[in-house]
Amino acid sequence: MTQFRWFKILVLLCRFGLAALFLFAAGAKLYTLADFAGNVANLVGARWAWPATVLVIAAELTTALLLITPRTVRLGAALAALLLVGFAAYALFYVYVQHGEPLECGCFGRLVASQLGVSTARRNLVLLVPALLVLFGHRRARTPWSQYCLR
């Protein structure tokens, strides 16, 4: 196998791995919806808890769908990177600016416990690597018709 083929397989694994991760995270949040909304209320206040909860779950489901659909892979990778950076930035903001108490982040519902803070930010920034691999490494295969349209 050539290096290009290995890279293509790596990008494919990253693509579907990220899609599975976002589907799992959204599913876990839906499974423990009231608990997740309570965690969000601790972060953004009671008034914005349900809109923020719905927005986060919808963004994760949309990201997974975009990563699965062949024509929107790069858009899905960009959205995944944006979400991961946003979640990491908020975790660091919560710890260093707001000096918040240790709080269960609810990233994966109650299924995987983790504290909101530096470890959450580090995990999200590590997951940024596969997202960037998909964003810059994915090449859409050209169909015979698109060869004529893209000249």
C-alpha positions in Angstrom: 0.0 0.0 0.0 1.2 3.5 -0.8 1.4 6.2 1.8 -1.5 8.0 0.1 -3.7 5.0 0.6 -2.8 4.7 4.3 -3.6 8.4 4.7 -6.9 8.0 3.0 -7.8 5.1 5.4 -6.7 7.3 8.4 -8.9 10.1 7.2 -11.9 7.8 6.8 -11.4 6.3 10.3 -11.2 9.8 11.7 -14.3 10.9 9.8 -16.5 8.0 11.0 -14.9 8.0 14.5 -15.8 11.7 15.0 -19.3 11.0 13.7 -19.7 8.1 16.1 -18.4 10.3 19.0 -20.8 13.1 18.3 -23.7 10.6 17.9 -22.8 9.0 21.2 -22.5 12.3 22.9 -25.9 13.5 21.6 -27.5 10.2 22.4 -26.1 10.2 26.0 -27.4 13.8 26.5 -30.8 12.8 25.2 -30.9 9.7 27.5 -30.2 11.9 30.5 -31.9 15.0 29.2 -33.1 16.5 32.5 -29.7 16.0 34.2 -27.9 17.6 31.2 -30.3 20.5 31.3 -29.6 20.9 35.0 -25.8 20.9 34.3 -26.3 23.5 31.6 -28.5 25.6 34.0 -25.5 25.7 36.4 -23.4 27.1 33.5 -25.7 29.6 31.7 -28.5 30.2 34.1 -32.0 28.7 34.4 -33.5 31.0 31.7 -31.1 29.8 29.0 -30.8 26.2 30.1 -33.3 24.5 27.7 -32.4 26.6 24.6 -28.7 25.9 25.2 -29.4 22.2 25.8 -31.4 21.9 22.6 -28.7 23.9 20.7 -25.8 21.7 21.9 -27.7 18.5 21.1 -28.8 19.8 17.7 -25.3 20.9 16.8 -23.8 17.5 17.7 -26.4 15.7 15.7 -25.9 18.0 12.7 -22.2 17.5 12.9 -22.5 13.8 12.9 -24.9 13.9 9.9 -22.6 16.2 8.0 -19.7 13.9 8.6 -21.6 10.8 7.4 -22.9 12.4 4.3 -20.3 12.2 1.5 -20.9 15.6 0.0 -20.7 17.5 3.3 -17.7 15.9 5.0 -15.5 19.0 5.1 -18.4 21.1 6.4 -19.0 18.5 9.1 -15.3 18.5 10.0 -15.2 22.3 10.2 -18.3 22.3 12.5 -16.7 19.5 14.6 -13.5 21.6 15.0 -15.6 24.7 15.8 -17.6 22.8 18.5 -14.5 21.2 20.0 -12.7 24.6 20.2 -15.8 26.3 21.6 -16.3 23.6 24.3 -12.6 23.7 25.2 -12.6 27.5 25.4 -15.7 27.5 27.6 -14.2 24.9 30.0 -11.1 27.0 30.4 -13.2 30.2 30.8 -15.2 28.5 33.5 -12.1 27.4 35.4 -9.8 30.4 35.0 -12.1 33.4 34.5 -15.2 32.5 36.5 -13.2 30.5 39.1 -16.0 27.9 39.0 -16.5 25.1 41.5 -15.8 21.6 40.1 -18.8 20.6 38.1 -19.9 17.6 36.2 -19.7 18.6 32.5 -22.3 16.2 31.2 -20.4 15.9 27.9 -21.5 12.3 27.6 -24.5 12.4 29.9 -24.1 10.4 33.1 -22.5 7.5 31.1 -19.0 8.9 31.2 -18.2 11.1 34.2 -15.8 14.0 33.7 -15.2 17.3 35.4 -15.5 20.6 33.5 -12.1 22.1 33.4 -8.6 21.6 32.0 -9.0 17.9 31.4 -12.1 18.5 29.3 -10.3 21.2 27.4 -7.3 19.0 26.8 -9.5 16.1 25.6 -11.4 18.4 23.2 -8.1 19.9 21.8 -6.7 16.4 21.2 -9.9 15.5 19.3 -9.2 18.6 17.2 -6.4 16.6 15.5 -8.8 14.1 13.8 -11.2 16.9 12.9 -8.4 18.8 11.1 -7.2 15.7 9.4 -10.6 15.2 7.9 -11.0 18.9 7.1 -7.7 19.1 5.2 -7.3 15.5 4.1 -10.7 14.5 2.7 -10.8 14.5 -1.0 -14.1 14.0 -2.7 -14.0 11.5 -5.6 -14.9 12.9 -8.9 -17.7 11.3 -10.8 -17.5 11.3 -14.6 -20.2 14.0 -14.8 -18.4 16.3 -12.3 -15.2 16.2 -14.5 -17.1 18.0 -17.2 -18.8 20.5 -14.8 -15.7 21.5 -12.9 -13.5 22.5 -15.8 
